[in-house]
Amino acid sequence: MVMLVVAFVSFSLFNFVGDPINNMVGEETSDEERDQIREDLGLNDAVHVQFIRFTGNALKGNFGISYQLRRPVSELIAERLPATLELVIISAVIALVSGTLLGVYTGINRKGFLSDVILAISLLGVSLPTFVIGILFIYLFAVILGILPSFGRGEVVDLGFWSTGFLTLSGLKAIILPSVTLSLFQMTYIIRLVRAEMMEILQTDYIKFARARGINEKSIHYKHALKNGLIPVITIAGINIGTLIAFSIITETVFQWPGMGFLFIQAVKFVDIPIMSAYLVFIAFVFVMINFIVDILYYFIDPRIRVKSEAVSG
């Protein structure tokens, strides 16, 4: 249902955001030529016929030809997708690992000086816009210190099915600043979420019983408390991955990272509707798949869900 709604919105871009013929031809094109192009593209068909055709082509990964670049949109996405996914994966790992560890620490050591410093920095990370953080990082690490590149993806290695920067030194250095910038907002959110969950769980009765039985504090913190606090973290982490892809636009623009977000910004400038539509459908597909994966992870992490499902099936 979600994908159908997004498909309809994307289809509407073709029909209601300007005239696609004007974006494809020049002013010297005659009215007869314009009418012929419109007929060839099926723009004279009924709206429901056009929508069915658009949906069928989208299922095949066919979103037409870019108005600006004059190339199939599927090829452009295939070229830019590795850069975006590598950026998002690294950012998600940084946010999840760092956010969870720092959240556990601040939840256990609620009144420590280091906990106060971490929470203050996390508040700063939530408050500052992503583009401001990116510019500050560029000024500090690229301009003043000169130890990291300020833009681009660095040297990449083409594996045939994938182009990666993980196999070169310049590629690894290039991804540091954009990935940290993109992860900061999500990381600070996870820190506060894990801290709140740990503080609440550590006050529960079964934790008090575990301490009364003489169970080691580390075991209580990481085996019992953290495990039970992971369910909301998984939910947020799953949603955040989709968010990272959707909102990597700003980071990719600041660092001129050659990914899908940067491609989308260029498409908006030139009103390149096929690219814009493909991007919307792709983001919606990512969110749907992530929610599906999160629901599956619930089953393995939360024993209560397994017990309920077994009771229903029994």
C-alpha positions, 0 to 999 in steps of 0.5 A: 500500500505504501509503495502504491501511494509513493508510486502515485506521487512519483507518477504525479510528478510526471503529469503535474510538475511542468511539461516533460516535453519542454524539459526534453526538447529545445525551443526550436522544436516544432509543434508537430514534433512535440505532438509526435514525441507526446504520442510516442511517450504515451502522454495522450493516453488516459491517466489510469493507463499511464499510471499502470504503465508507470507502475509496471515499468517501475517494477522492472526498474525502468524510470525512463531517460534523464532529461539533463544527462540523456541516460537511463535513470537505472544506469545513473542510480546503479553508478551512484548507489555504491557511494551512498550505501557505503556512506550510510553503512559506515554512518549507521555502524558509527551511530549504533556502536558508539551510541549504544556504548556511550548510552550504556556508560551514561546510564550506569554512571549517571552522576559521573563527570564524563557522563555529563560531558557526553550528554552535553556533547550529544545535546550539541550534536542534536542542536546543530544542523548537519551542514553546519557540522560538516562545514566545521569539520571541513574547516578543522580537519581539511583547512587547518589541519590538512589531514583529511580531504574536504570533498569527493570520494577518493580513489575507488576500485571497480569490482565489476558489480560494485565500485568501492573506496574501502580498498584504497587509502584515499577512499578510506580517508575521504569517507571519514568526515562525511560518515561522522557528520551523517552519523552524529545526529543519529548517534546522539539520539541513540545515546539518550535512548539507551541511557533512558532504557538502562536507567529504567531497567536497572530500577526493575525488580528482576535486576534487584533480584539478580543483585541479591543473588550475587550476579556480577555487575557486568553481567547484570548490565550487559547480559540482562539490562542491555539485552532487554533495552535493545528492542526500542534501539533496534526500532530506532536503528532500523528507521535511522538507516532509512533516514540516513539514506533519505537525508544523506542529501545534505551531507553529500552536497556539503562534501560533494559526495558522488552518491544518490543524494547529490544526484537528486539535488542536481535533478531538483535544480534542473527539474529532472523528473525521472530521477526525482521519481526514481529516488522517491520510489527507492527511498520508500522501498528501503523504508518498507524493507527495513521495517520488515527486517526489524519485525523479524529481528523482534522475533529473535530478540524478544522472547515474549513475541516467540511465546505468543506466536507459539501459543497462537500456533499451538 
